[in-house]
Amino acid sequence: MHSAMNKVEQTLQGYAVPSLQTRDQAWEMLEHKIQRNDYRVKTRVARLNGFVGFASAAAVFFAILYLGMFSTGKYSPEISAGIARVETVELPDGSQVWLNSNSNLKYHVNKFTGERNIVLDGDALFDVEKGGKFLVNFSGGTVKVKGTEFYVSAYTADMIQVDCIDGLVEVSLNGSEYRLGKNTGIKMYRGSVSKPYAVSASEVNERLDGIFYWNSVTLQEVFDRIGYRFGYSIHPDASLLRRNFSGRLELNDLQECLMVVSTAMRMDYTINEENKQITFHAN
């Protein structure tokens, strides 16, 4: 029995009951734990801030990329052609535009996508280099191509004409879509869209020389063309609007073209230069 007790005592001598911590020691340990936890919190916050910073930078980058890819961006200063003049415009991609009398355009080329955007007010012949999408926007419609040659007449949404000389163009007029192949044209006059018609490349190119051809169109359409090209408003007698016109007309000199058309159609005219108005009367 005594031997057994001695063994237990010997075994217990290897252990010691831990002494109670003083208040200072307890606070010191607690502060140490708080500091360790605070470091962990700060580290997580720092990592979170780093992630937020990265996310913000990524958002800015993608915003710039999005704007670069999909927005039209800043356009060039407006380019104008004077009365009875033609201005040749070479775009940054090598495409060429011949801007006809009393017409204006501005353009933008997207450096990310290669998309080219034109805003046209008037008449122009386009020779487009192959590349990204090429859009011609005008009042009342749009022409979309990638590389081709075509002519757009769009002084107003009431009188639009698109003639494809080479390649293929997609035309949007008042929400309807049309596809035009080589030597094919379409026009919309005062809300009425024509059927596609055959067009001669030589006749289209002659428009840059001020020469236009008509086949049984109303006199009102001829009057509108004269007015837009020379910058006048035209006021005909109502009886004249029932007459049609066919033939060739040179529109480089106002007085000369008025004399030709008035003689051919048996009518008189007066010009009010102050108000830029021309009035036609039936004989």
C-alpha positions as a Python dict, from the first residue, in 0.01 Angstrom:
ca = {
    (1, 'M'): (0, 0, 0),
    (2, 'H'): (273, 244, 99),
    (3, 'S'): (468, 147, -212),
    (4, 'A'): (166, 224, -427),
    (5, 'M'): (117, 564, -264),
    (6, 'N'): (482, 646, -315),
    (7, 'K'): (450, 575, -689),
    (8, 'V'): (151, 807, -715),
    (9, 'E'): (332, 1084, -531),
    (10, 'Q'): (637, 1043, -755),
    (11, 'T'): (416, 1064, -1064),
    (12, 'L'): (232, 1373, -943),
    (13, 'Q'): (561, 1551, -869),
    (14, 'G'): (606, 1586, -1247),
    (15, 'Y'): (296, 1804, -1267),
    (16, 'A'): (230, 2149, -1126),
    (17, 'V'): (-99, 2332, -1084),
    (18, 'P'): (-79, 2652, -1288),
    (19, 'S'): (-79, 2963, -1076),
    (20, 'L'): (-358, 3218, -1111),
    (21, 'Q'): (-286, 3509, -1351),
    (22, 'T'): (-265, 3856, -1207),
    (23, 'R'): (-504, 4123, -1342),
    (24, 'D'): (-219, 4290, -1534),
    (25, 'Q'): (-121, 3960, -1693),
    (26, 'A'): (-480, 3892, -1797),
    (27, 'W'): (-515, 4239, -1958),
    (28, 'E'): (-184, 4195, -2134),
    (29, 'M'): (-298, 3866, -2285),
    (30, 'L'): (-634, 4015, -2386),
    (31, 'E'): (-471, 4315, -2552),
    (32, 'H'): (-241, 4081, -2737),
    (33, 'K'): (-539, 3885, -2872),
    (34, 'I'): (-719, 4208, -2967),
    (35, 'Q'): (-412, 4332, -3154),
    (36, 'R'): (-387, 4001, -3340),
    (37, 'N'): (-757, 4015, -3436),
    (38, 'D'): (-727, 4383, -3535),
    (39, 'Y'): (-441, 4296, -3767),
    (40, 'R'): (-648, 4027, -3929),
    (41, 'V'): (-937, 4271, -3977),
    (42, 'K'): (-709, 4536, -4123),
    (43, 'T'): (-553, 4283, -4354),
    (44, 'R'): (-894, 4177, -4481),
    (45, 'V'): (-1004, 4537, -4524),
    (46, 'A'): (-683, 4614, -4710),
    (47, 'R'): (-740, 4316, -4934),
    (48, 'L'): (-1103, 4423, -4986),
    (49, 'N'): (-994, 4779, -5066),
    (50, 'G'): (-745, 4636, -5311),
    (51, 'F'): (-1021, 4431, -5473),
    (52, 'V'): (-1251, 4733, -5485),
    (53, 'G'): (-971, 4935, -5643),
    (54, 'F'): (-910, 4662, -5898),
    (55, 'A'): (-1283, 4633, -5967),
    (56, 'S'): (-1309, 5010, -6011),
    (57, 'A'): (-1014, 5016, -6248),
    (58, 'A'): (-1164, 4724, -6442),
    (59, 'A'): (-1499, 4902, -6459),
    (60, 'V'): (-1333, 5216, -6597),
    (61, 'F'): (-1140, 5010, -6851),
    (62, 'F'): (-1450, 4826, -6973),
    (63, 'A'): (-1645, 5152, -6982),
    (64, 'I'): (-1378, 5302, -7206),
    (65, 'L'): (-1376, 4988, -7418),
    (66, 'Y'): (-1755, 4992, -7443),
    (67, 'L'): (-1762, 5358, -7541),
    (68, 'G'): (-1485, 5299, -7791),
    (69, 'M'): (-1659, 5000, -7946),
    (70, 'F'): (-2020, 5106, -7951),
    (71, 'S'): (-2051, 5483, -7930),
    (72, 'T'): (-2025, 5707, -8229),
    (73, 'G'): (-1790, 5938, -8042),
    (74, 'K'): (-1686, 6284, -8148),
    (75, 'Y'): (-1750, 6380, -8508),
    (76, 'S'): (-1531, 6586, -8735),
    (77, 'P'): (-1611, 6952, -8796),
    (78, 'E'): (-1884, 6990, -9058),
    (79, 'I'): (-1765, 6999, -9419),
    (80, 'S'): (-1971, 7197, -9670),
    (81, 'A'): (-1998, 7236, -10046),
    (82, 'G'): (-2110, 7574, -10179),
    (83, 'I'): (-2378, 7642, -10439),
    (84, 'A'): (-2301, 7462, -10768),
    (85, 'R'): (-1971, 7336, -10625),
    (86, 'V'): (-1831, 6990, -10546),
    (87, 'E'): (-1597, 6924, -10254),
    (88, 'T'): (-1381, 6610, -10246),
    (89, 'V'): (-1342, 6462, -9898),
    (90, 'E'): (-1093, 6184, -9819),
    (91, 'L'): (-1175, 5998, -9499),
    (92, 'P'): (-902, 5863, -9266),
    (93, 'D'): (-962, 5506, -9393),
    (94, 'G'): (-902, 5608, -9755),
    (95, 'S'): (-1269, 5619, -9856),
    (96, 'Q'): (-1364, 5916, -10073),
    (97, 'V'): (-1673, 6133, -10078),
    (98, 'W'): (-1771, 6386, -10344),
    (99, 'L'): (-1999, 6634, -10172),
    (100, 'N'): (-2236, 6797, -10418),
    (101, 'S'): (-2389, 7146, -10430),
    (102, 'N'): (-2528, 7303, -10111),
    (103, 'S'): (-2451, 6988, -9903),
    (104, 'N'): (-2291, 6918, -9565),
    (105, 'L'): (-2140, 6618, -9388),
    (106, 'K'): (-1945, 6520, -9080),
    (107, 'Y'): (-1779, 6187, -9002),
    (108, 'H'): (-1637, 5970, -8726),
    (109, 'V'): (-1415, 5660, -8750),
    (110, 'N'): (-1416, 5422, -8451),
    (111, 'K'): (-1058, 5315, -8381),
    (112, 'F'): (-1165, 5001, -8191),
    (113, 'T'): (-1413, 4849, -8437),
    (114, 'G'): (-1322, 5029, -8758),
    (115, 'E'): (-1684, 5140, -8792),
    (116, 'R'): (-1727, 5455, -8999),
    (117, 'N'): (-2017, 5691, -8944),
    (118, 'I'): (-2126, 5971, -9177),
    (119, 'V'): (-2399, 6227, -9117),
    (120, 'L'): (-2515, 6375, -9450),
    (121, 'D'): (-2739, 6665, -9535),
    (122, 'G'): (-2760, 6689, -9914),
    (123, 'D'): (-2609, 6498, -10208),
    (124, 'A'): (-2290, 6293, -10215),
    (125, 'L'): (-2117, 6020, -10412),
    (126, 'F'): (-1932, 5762, -10197),
    (127, 'D'): (-1645, 5530, -10292),
    (128, 'V'): (-1593, 5318, -9980),
    (129, 'E'): (-1279, 5122, -9895),
    (130, 'K'): (-1339, 4772, -9757),
    (131, 'G'): (-1328, 4751, -9379),
    (132, 'G'): (-1562, 4792, -9086),
    (133, 'K'): (-1925, 4887, -9114),
    (134, 'F'): (-1985, 5211, -9307),
    (135, 'L'): (-2301, 5400, -9216),
    (136, 'V'): (-2445, 5705, -9389),
    (137, 'N'): (-2711, 5865, -9169),
    (138, 'F'): (-2952, 6126, -9300),
    (139, 'S'): (-3293, 6266, -9220),
    (140, 'G'): (-3539, 5986, -9293),
    (141, 'G'): (-3300, 5693, -9331),
    (142, 'T'): (-2964, 5517, -9333),
    (143, 'V'): (-2736, 5343, -9582),
    (144, 'K'): (-2517, 5058, -9454),
    (145, 'V'): (-2225, 4906, -9649),
    (146, 'K'): (-1876, 4764, -9603),
    (147, 'G'): (-1716, 4855, -9933),
    (148, 'T'): (-1888, 4979, -10245),
    (149, 'E'): (-1975, 5282, -10458),
    (150, 'F'): (-2310, 5458, -10429),
    (151, 'Y'): (-2485, 5795, -10441),
    (152, 'V'): (-2714, 5940, -10175),
    (153, 'S'): (-2947, 6235, -10224),
    (154, 'A'): (-3099, 6342, -9891),
    (155, 'Y'): (-3157, 6713, -9850),
    (156, 'T'): (-3478, 6634, -9661),
    (157, 'A'): (-3676, 6337, -9531),
    (158, 'D'): (-3940, 6413, -9798),
    (159, 'M'): (-3702, 6352, -10088),
    (160, 'I'): (-3446, 6069, -10064),
    (161, 'Q'): (-3272, 5878, -10341),
    (162, 'V'): (-3005, 5606, -10313),
    (163, 'D'): (-2832, 5462, -10620),
    (164, 'C'): (-2587, 5171, -10595),
    (165, 'I'): (-2320, 5183, -10863),
    (166, 'D'): (-2114, 4885, -10745),
    (167, 'G'): (-2135, 4624, -10469),
    (168, 'L'): (-2432, 4602, -10235),
    (169, 'V'): (-2602, 4852, -10006),
    (170, 'E'): (-2865, 4813, -9735),
    (171, 'V'): (-3106, 5105, -9720),
    (172, 'S'): (-3338, 5193, -9434),
    (173, 'L'): (-3624, 5430, -9522),
    (174, 'N'): (-3884, 5515, -9259),
    (175, 'G'): (-3833, 5184, -9079),
    (176, 'S'): (-3837, 4959, -9389),
    (177, 'E'): (-3525, 4780, -9516),
    (178, 'Y'): (-3415, 4746, -9881),
    (179, 'R'): (-3114, 4575, -10041),
    (180, 'L'): (-2976, 4724, -10360),
    (181, 'G'): (-2730, 4551, -10591),
    (182, 'K'): (-2509, 4696, -10862),
    (183, 'N'): (-2678, 4950, -11094),
    (184, 'T'): (-2996, 4958, -10886),
    (185, 'G'): (-3163, 5253, -10716),
    (186, 'I'): (-3458, 5341, -10498),
    (187, 'K'): (-3617, 5668, -10394),
    (188, 'M'): (-3875, 5803, -10155),
    (189, 'Y'): (-4067, 6117, -10235),
    (190, 'R'): (-4311, 6266, -9987),
    (191, 'G'): (-4369, 5935, -9809),
    (192, 'S'): (-4404, 5720, -10122),
    (193, 'V'): (-4125, 5466, -10186),
    (194, 'S'): (-4056, 5359, -10545),
    (195, 'K'): (-3984, 5009, -10663),
    (196, 'P'): (-3613, 4939, -10728),
    (197, 'Y'): (-3514, 5064, -11071),
    (198, 'A'): (-3218, 5027, -11306),
    (199, 'V'): (-2963, 5306, -11287),
    (200, 'S'): (-2673, 5401, -11513),
    (201, 'A'): (-2336, 5462, -11348),
    (202, 'S'): (-2254, 5729, -11606),
    (203, 'E'): (-2575, 5921, -11534),
    (204, 'V'): (-2513, 5903, -11160),
    (205, 'N'): (-2159, 6035, -11202),
    (206, 'E'): (-2290, 6322, -11418),
    (207, 'R'): (-2472, 6460, -11113),
    (208, 'L'): (-2133, 6585, -10992),
    (209, 'D'): (-2132, 6798, -11309),
    (210, 'G'): (-2477, 6929, -11223),
    (211, 'I'): (-2659, 6718, -11486),
    (212, 'F'): (-2977, 6534, -11381),
    (213, 'Y'): (-3210, 6303, -11572),
    (214, 'W'): (-3581, 6244, -11506),
    (215, 'N'): (-3834, 6007, -11650),
    (216, 'S'): (-4194, 6127, -11612),
    (217, 'V'): (-4168, 6277, -11265),
    (218, 'T'): (-4395, 6548, -11127),
    (219, 'L'): (-4291, 6908, -11172),
    (220, 'Q'): (-4299, 6940, -10794),
    (221, 'E'): (-4008, 6696, -10768),
    (222, 'V'): (-3810, 6896, -11022),
    (223, 'F'): (-3891, 7218, -10837),
    (224, 'D'): (-3776, 7064, -10509),
    (225, 'R'): (-3448, 6954, -10663),
    (226, 'I'): (-3382, 7303, -10800),
    (227, 'G'): (-3472, 7462, -10467),
    (228, 'Y'): (-3250, 7233, -10256),
    (229, 'R'): (-2956, 7258, -10492),
    (230, 'F'): (-2959, 7638, -10508),
    (231, 'G'): (-3099, 7718, -10164),
    (232, 'Y'): (-3439, 7862, -10263),
    (233, 'S'): (-3797, 7783, -10164),
    (234, 'I'): (-4022, 7737, -10468),
    (235, 'H'): (-4392, 7819, -10487),
    (236, 'P'): (-4574, 7698, -10803),
    (237, 'D'): (-4935, 7746, -10906),
    (238, 'A'): (-5144, 7444, -10805),
    (239, 'S'): (-5228, 7372, -11170),
    (240, 'L'): (-4862, 7309, -11247),
    (241, 'L'): (-4839, 7020, -11001),
    (242, 'R'): (-5045, 6800, -11237),
    (243, 'R'): (-4773, 6821, -11503),
    (244, 'N'): (-4489, 6571, -11544),
    (245, 'F'): (-4135, 6628, -11665),
    (246, 'S'): (-3896, 6402, -11858),
    (247, 'G'): (-3549, 6470, -11986),
    (248, 'R'): (-3209, 6610, -11905),
    (249, 'L'): (-3160, 6927, -11702),
    (250, 'E'): (-2836, 7103, -11618),
    (251, 'L'): (-2845, 7258, -11271),
    (252, 'N'): (-2530, 7467, -11250),
    (253, 'D'): (-2667, 7813, -11322),
    (254, 'L'): (-2999, 7909, -11163),
    (255, 'Q'): (-3117, 8152, -11430),
    (256, 'E'): (-3027, 7916, -11712),
    (257, 'C'): (-3204, 7613, -11565),
    (258, 'L'): (-3513, 7821, -11481),
    (259, 'M'): (-3529, 7944, -11838),
    (260, 'V'): (-3499, 7590, -11980),
    (261, 'V'): (-3762, 7433, -11756),
    (262, 'S'): (-4005, 7725, -11784),
    (263, 'T'): (-3982, 7722, -12165),
    (264, 'A'): (-4022, 7344, -12187),
    (265, 'M'): (-4321, 7344, -11951),
    (266, 'R'): (-4482, 7669, -12076),
    (267, 'M'): (-4475, 7875, -11759),
    (268, 'D'): (-4334, 8199, -11619),
    (269, 'Y'): (-4137, 8261, -11302),
    (270, 'T'): (-4030, 8541, -11070),
    (271, 'I'): (-3741, 8546, -10821),
    (272, 'N'): (-3744, 8721, -10484),
    (273, 'E'): (-3376, 8739, -10392),
    (274, 'E'): (-3443, 8897, -10054),
    (275, 'N'): (-3650, 8600, -9933),
    (276, 'K'): (-3481, 8342, -10156),
    (277, 'Q'): (-3812, 8247, -10318),
    (278, 'I'): (-3906, 8146, -10672),
    (279, 'T'): (-4265, 8156, -10789),
    (280, 'F'): (-4390, 7972, -11101),
    (281, 'H'): (-4708, 8066, -11291),
    (282, 'A'): (-4880, 7876, -11570),
    (283, 'N'): (-4903, 8053, -11906),
}
